[in-house]
Amino acid sequence: MRQFGLIGYPLGHSFSRTYFTEKFGREGIADAAYALYPISSLDQLPALLQAQPSLAGLNVTIPYKEKVIPYLDQLHESARKVGAVNVIRIEKGVLTGYNSDYFGFKQSLLEWMGQEALAGKKALVLGTGGASKAVCAALTDLQIPYRLVSRQPASQQLSYAQLHQQPELLQEYRLIINTTPLGMHPQPMAAPDLPYHVIGSGHYLYDLVYNPAQTVFMQAGSQRGAATKGGLQMLQLQAERAWEIWNS
């Protein structure tokens, strides 16, 4: 029996476990199982690998997508490009890091907006973590200029306070992508602190959060005429790419 799983902390409701368990049943994959491995520190990863010798692959989630890199033997080009890992392939004791978030986001963005609508757009990327790095790599490949937004201003990085001070910036940056966990279950009423009153029908709001399906961030955009998209399709696409990686 090949074992797969998810590492992160904390691990509450898991899309990955539900998705792969249903996939295995639906496709008659009888030699695979998927489990959750909530580890409070990456120092616990070697012990987990020793205790689970049948592990063939892992997904990586918050807060370890960047921190896990030193624990790996090698990085695939996708992980080197992004600077973060969300898929680990384990083969003969060798741990190789990959990034399938990059693929999932890029593909879902293209399917949602299309090349024509993306042309000439500029993006605000909310958050600076591992998921943000995958989004930025995809935007770079698509030749979409972007600015990062975080709580604190930095070089080439805006703060939420600056957006409130200069709300006209949102007229320049029409694609707004939330890569933070704000609004995710079990705190669904949270949302990025934006000047939503200046958002209108020319804006596109993409939320990587998938639970709930309609976040407060998306609702605020929809109420003002913006197009919105949640993170479920990206998750599905990156999960299928992870399966390809594990079985390649």
Buried (B, 14 or more C-beta within 10 A) or exposed (E): EBBBBBBBBEBEEBBBBEBBBEBBEEEEBEEBBBBBBEBEEBEBBEEBBEEBEEBBBBBBBBBBBBBBBEBBEEBBEBBBBBBBBBBBBBEEEEBBBBBBBBBBBBBBBBEBBEEEBBEEBBBBBBBBBBBBBBBBBBBEEBEBEBBBBBEEEEEEBBBBEEBEEEBEBBEEBBBBBBBBBBBBEEEBEBBBBBBBEBBEEEBBBBBBBBBBEBBBBBBBBBEBEBBBBBBBBBBBBBBBBBBEBBEE
